[in-house]
Amino acid sequence: MLSNELKSKIDGLWDDFAAGGLSNPLEVIEQITYMMFIHDIDVTDQTRVKESMMLGTNYQSKFDGLDDIRRWSKFKDQPSESMFDIVKDEVFPFIKNLHDDKDSAFAKYMSDAIFKIPTPLLLSKVVDTLNNIYDSIKDQEQEDNKTGKASDIRGDLYEYMLLKLKQAGRNGQFRTPRNIINMMVELVDPTPQDTICDPAFGSAGFLISVSQYLRENKKKEVFQDRNNFKHYQNDMFHGYDIDRTMLRIGAMNMMTHGIDNPQIEYRDSLSDQNTDKDKYSLILANPPFKGSLDADTVSADLLKVCKTKKTELLFVALFLRMLKQGGRCACIVPDGVLFGASKAHKEIRKKLVEDNMLQAVISMPPGVFKPYAGVSTAVLIFTKTGHGGTDKVWFYDMTADGFSLDDKRTPVKENDIPDIINRFRHLDQEADRKRTDKSFFVDKDEIVENGYDLSINRYKEIEYVPVEYPPTKDILAEIMKLDAEADKELQELKKMLEK
């Protein structure tokens, strides 16, 4: 969550753009994003040079053979006129052509990027303000690390800027909370050999979380194995979106996180544009469920699996189609998917339970996505087998995620996420859990008997604790005593008033 100090600085930056003649909110976001990328590519490049020396990997600096003046750390201290010429004539063409492969995602989505900051004075203000913002971000990240909070200040910043577009929440353009993304990544435990896709790419939150997980937990396997590192850089990460601005932001975001050539494309995942089948070993997604679609735009393959216009069901069918045999998926679905009574709802749940291996249903509280949505959601974790494998399903009733469940979403002590991760990693120890506990197993046969209902309330038992009250005569005696005392006080008050 952004601090009030950071919000104030961003508001001030926004005002500077307006005063400088750039008032279109989308253009402002794009220009801020470009400048942040210019900063990040300098910092990331220096970090990767140091890492390559420590790990013995081959990394060629993006600035090799070029004038260092293209680096943020060099031009930021130049006079405003010189800085403007450097950024316009040197730095911006440099970032647009960072990738040699003209067919790469980065080249495609940066090709139409335009430097629109109109004056040296405005550019100087933007650079100064961003330097202050980065100092504040660094301080807040250090504070979050001390307290063990999941930190995604960059994502919070994008979300705050999207609020100014008045588009947050429309077309799925608000972020999945970082703590939920990180939880899902930890649960599926990505490997250096995985091929991963997010068909609702956004700003690359899930893919970046996977890259950070691998860096922190499987660093040697990724960076000291030539084949694994090549896969990590080029073929591991895939994503689709229908918003070119988000694709551009996502491409820049991934490059600054050390992924030079992600396979991201402008594509409607549910349409015939998407022909992926049996391709990925891991899918992580929180699709933008928009209700119903025109059936004519939906892939015929998906309609064969699940004849419906409801996107929440079509996306689950899509994940099953895109996964290869043995592939895993962790996805967020609205609660209606778990208990909906329509034929299509039952068919998709039956397919998960009967034809594949459904492992877990994690019910999340309604406030997780506030202030943008209050709908109840759940995380489904399953493996594509094509021939069954569901023996029993693990349910967890998450009631807290480390943040308040109101619109403010302020940090709180209550947090089920560490318990969820720990219990999922030790499912063999969950067999004796009772239905009154936060987590428990339900046998497949019972799920089938209940029409493949996957809502936790169908199976959870509530433990009623009897309350013992004193005998009625004692209660009446206490009431009479209180009445007498009150009457006495009233009489004394009357005497005082009479005097």
N, C-alpha and C positions, 0 to 999 in steps of 0.2 A: 504494500500500500504506500502510495506516495505521501511524503510528509507535506504539511502545509507550506513549508519553506520552498520545497521543490515546485509545488503547484504555483506558488506566487511567482517564481522565476520563469516558469513556462508561460504564465499569463502575461508577464512583462515582455517576454520574447514575442508573443503573439501581437501585443500592442505595438512593438517596434516594427513588425512587418506591416501592420495596417498603416502606421504613420509613414512608412517608407513607400507606400503605394501598392503593396501586395496584399489584397484583402480576401481573395478566394481561399476558403479554408483548406480545400484539397491541395491547392498549389503550395500553401504554407507548410502543410504536413510533408509534402514531397521535398521541398527545399530544406526543411529541418532535417529530414531523413538523410538526404545527400550529405549534408554537412556533418552529421553524426557518423556516417559511414566513412567520410574522409578522415575524421578523427580516429575511428576504430581501426581502419586498415593500417594506420601508422602504428598504433599501440600493438595490434595483433601481430603485425610483421616483426616488430622488435622482439615480442615474446616468442614467436616461432623460431626466429634465428637462435635465440638462447636455448630453446628446447632441443633444436636439432643438434646443437653442439653438445648438450648433455646426453642425449639419447643416441647420438651417432647416426641420425637419419639425414637424408639429403633434402635440404630445403633451400631453394633459391629465393632470395629476397625479392619482393615485388618492385623494389626501388633499385635493384642492381643495374649499374651502368647509366643511371639517371641522376639528374641534379637533385640533391636532398631537399631542395627548396619546395618540392612537391609534398613533403611531409608536413602534417599539421604542426608538429612540434617545432618546425623551422619557420613556416610562414606566419604563424599566429602572432609573432612579435614584430612583424613588418609594419611600416606606416600604412594607413588605410588605402591610399592610392596604389601603392606597390602590391599590397595584399590582394586587392581587387583584380589587378592584371594577372597576378600569379594564379589565382583560383580560376579565373575565367579562361585564360589562355593555356595554362599548364596543367593544373590539378584536375579540372573537370574533364578535359579530353583524356587524361590519364585514367581516371576511374571508369570512364565509359569503355575503355579498351583494355581493361585489366586482363581479360581472358582471351587467350590466343585463339581458342576454338570459337569461331563465329556462330556455331550451331548450339553452343552451350546455353543453359538457362540464363546465366548471368548476362551474356552478350545479348540475348534476345530481349530481356526485360529492361536492360539499361540502354538499348539502342535509341529509344525515343525520349531519354531523359534530357531535360533542358535546364541550363543554369538561368534562373530568372531573378535572382537578387539584383535589383536595378542600380544600386549606388554603392560606392566604397564605404560611405558612412554606415549604411544599413549592414553591410557585410561585417564591418568592424564590430558593430554592436552584437550581431549574431555570434561571432566568434568569441567575444568576451563573455557573453551570457552563457554560451555552451561550456566554456571553460569553468565558469562558476557552477553550472549544473553538474558537470562531471566531478568536480570536487565534492559536491553534496552527495552525489550518487555513491562515490567511494566511501564517504563517511557513513552513509546509511547501510551500505553493504557490510562494512566492518562491524557495525552495531548488530545487524541481523545475524552475522556469523557467530558473534559472541553469544547470542541468545538462542542459536540453533534454528532460526526461522528460515523458511524457504524464501529465497530472495529472487525476484524477477522485476527489478526496478525499471529496466528497459521496457518490458511488456506493460507495466503499469503506466509508463510515460506514453506509449502509443495509445493505450486505452483512454487516457485522459485527453489526448489530442483528438481522438475520434469522437469524444463527447462534443467537441466544438463543431463537428460536422453534423451533429444531431443524427448520426447514423449508427451509433453503437447499439447493437442488438438487432439491427436490420440486416438481412442477408448473412446472419451469423458473424458479424464483424466485431463482436466483443470476445475477449480472450477467455479461454478456459483457465481458471485459476492455476497458478504455478504449483501450488501444493498438491492439487489433484493430478496434474500432469505428472509430476515427479512420483507420486504414489503409483500411478498406473505403470510407469516405466519400471519402477522397482519390482512391481508384481510380476511383470513378464520377463525380467532379467535378460535384456538383449545381449547377443553374443557378437563377436567380430565377424562372424560368418553370415549374420542375418542380412536379408534384403528387406528393407522396411518401407512402408508406404503410409501416407496420410492423405486420403482422398478429399479431405476438406482442409487444405494446407494452411490457409490464413497467413500468419506471419512466421510460421515454421516452429511454433512452440514445442510440439511433440518431438519433431526431428532434432531440434537443438538439445532438448532434454536427454534424448538418447545419446547424442554425441558427448555430452558432458558426463553421462553415466559411464560410458565406455572409457573416457579419459580418466575418470576417478577410480574405476574399479577394475579395468582390464587394459591398463595403459601399455604394458609390455606386449601383450598379445596383439594389440592394434599397431603400435608404432615401431616395434622391433621385428615384425614379420612383414617382409616386402609385399607378399600377396594380400595380406589383410589390410595393410596400409593403402595399397592401390585400390582395393575394394571400398574402403572407408572414404577415400577421396572422390571416387567416381561412380560407383554402382550401388552403394548401400542405401542411399537416401532418395526417395521418390515422393512427389507430392503434386496434387492438382488443385486448381482454384479457378473461379470464373471472374476474379477481380484482378486486373493487371497491376493496380497499385499495390495490393497485398503481395502479389507475386514478386514485384520489384523489391519491396521491403523485405520479404522472406529471403530472396536471393542474396541481398546485401547482408542480412542478418546471419545467414549460413556461412558466407565467406568470412565474415569477421569471427566466426567460431571455428575456423580452420577447415571448412569443407569447401573445396575449390570448385567442384563440378557436380552439384546435386542435380538429379533428374527431375526438375519441376516444370510443369507445363500448364498452359491455359487450356482447361478442359472441364466440361460439365461431366462429373463423375457418373451420374445416373443415365446419361444419354448414350447413344450409339457411338459417340466420339471415344468412349472408353471401352476398349476391347480387351483389357487385361483379364486374363484367366489363368488360374493355377500358377501364379507368378511370384508371390511374396511369401516370405517365411514369417513376417510379423506385420500386423496392421495396428496402428494406434490412431484413434480418431474421436472427435466430438463433432459430428456432422451438424450443419445448420438446418435443423428440422423446421421447415416452413409450412407444414400442414400438408396440403394436397398439390399435386402437379397435374399438368395436362398429360394424359396417358400417351399422347402422340410423341412426346419428347423423351419418353423413358425407353431404355433399351428393352427390346423384345425378350432377351435372355432373362432379364430380371422379372418381367411380368409372368414368364412361364413358371418361375419359382414361387412368386408371391404376387397374385393378381390384385393389385391395389394401387391407389394414387397417393397413399400416405408415405411420405419420404422417410419417416423413422423406420418403417418396415423394409422399404426398398434398400436402404443403406445396409441393413443387416444382411439382406440377401446378396448385396454387392460384395460385402466383406468375404462371405463364404465363396463367392465365385472367384475373387481375386487371390485368395490364399492358395498356396500349393498344399499338397497332402502333408499333414503334420505341422502346418503353419498355425501360429497363435494370433489371437486378437484380443485387445482390450479396448472396449468402446463404451461411450456414454449414450444411454438411451433414456427418453422420458418414460415415466412410470407406466404409461398406457401400454407400452410394448409388453410389459410383464403380465398384465391381466386382461387386456382388451378381449372382448367376447366375439369379435367378428371372425369370419372364416380365415381371413388373411392373417390376423393376429395369431390365431391358434396354429396355423400352418407353419409360420416362421418359428414359433416356439417348439413345435413338434420336430422341425428339421434340426434345430439346435440340440435337442435332447435325444432324439432317436437316431439321426444320421451322423452326428458329430459328438464331440465330448465337451459338454458344458461343465465347466469347473466351478465357477463362482458367480454369485449375484451379490453385489455390494450396494445396499440401499443407502442413498445419501440424503441428508436433510434438505428441505426446500430452499433454505437461505444460501446455499453454496454459490449460486449464480447471481445473487443480488448485487447491485441494485437493478440489474437489467431484466431478470426473470426470477419468479418465485416458484416455478414448477418443480415438482419432485422428480428426481432422476436416479439412475442406478448405473453402476459399472458392470458390464458383462465381460467375463473372461472365458474364452472357449478355444478349442483346438479343432481344426478341420481334419476329419478322418475319412468322411465319406461312407463309413460303415459302422457308425455308433461308437460306443465306448463310455457313455455316461452311465455310471453306476450309482453315484450319489452326488448331490450338488451342495456346495458350501455357501451358506448365507451369512451375511454380516449386516447388522443394523447400526450403521454409522449415525451417531447423534451429534458429533462435534468434529470440526476439522481444524481447530486451532484459531478460528476467527469467529467473531460474533455473527449471528445469523440474521442480522438486520441490514438495512441499507448501508450502514457505515462500515461493516466488516472490519472491525478493529481486532487486534490480536487478543486472544484469551488463553488461559491455561488448558482448558479442556480440549483434548485432541485425540481422536481415535486412530489416526493414520499410522503412528508407529505400531500400535497393537494389531492393526489390520495386516501390515507387512509381515510382522513377526509370526502371526498365526498362519498366514497363507504359506509361509516358508516351512511351517511345521504342521501341515495338515494331518499328519499321522497322529498328532497329539490331540486332535479335535473330536475324536470319535465319541468320547463320553460326555461331551457338552450337552446341556439340557436346553430345551426349547425356550426356557426363560432367560438364558444367557444371551449376550450380544451376538454370539456366533454359534452356529450349529450346522450339522449335516441333515439333509433330507434325502431319503432314498428315492431313486428314480420311479419305482412303482407307485409311491405316494403322489409324486408329481403327475404321473400319467392319470391316476384316479381323479385328480383335481383339474382335469382338462388342460394340463401343461401350464397351469398357473404358476408364475415365478415371483409373485409378490410375497415379501417376507411376512406380511400380516396374515397370510393364509396359513402359515405354519408356526408362527411365533406364539408362545403361550405366555400369558400374563399371570404373574404370581400375586394373588390377593392376600394381603396380610390382615388378619382379623383385628379389629380395634375393640378393646374392652372398655366399656363405660361403667361408671359407678351405678349402684342401684338407683331406681327412680326416686325412692323416698329420700335418699341422700341428696340428690339433685334438687328436689323440691325444698328440702330443708335449707340448702345453701341459698336458693332463690329468696326464700322468706327472710333469711338473715340479712341478705343484701337489701331487700325492700325495707326492712326495719331500720337499717343504718341510714338508708337514703331518706326515710321519713324523719328520722331524728335530726339529720343535717338540715332538712327543709324547715323544721320547726325552729331550730336555732337561728336560721337565717331570717325568719319572719320576726323573731324577737329583736334581732339586731336592727331590722328596718323600722320597727315600731318605736324604738328608742331614738 
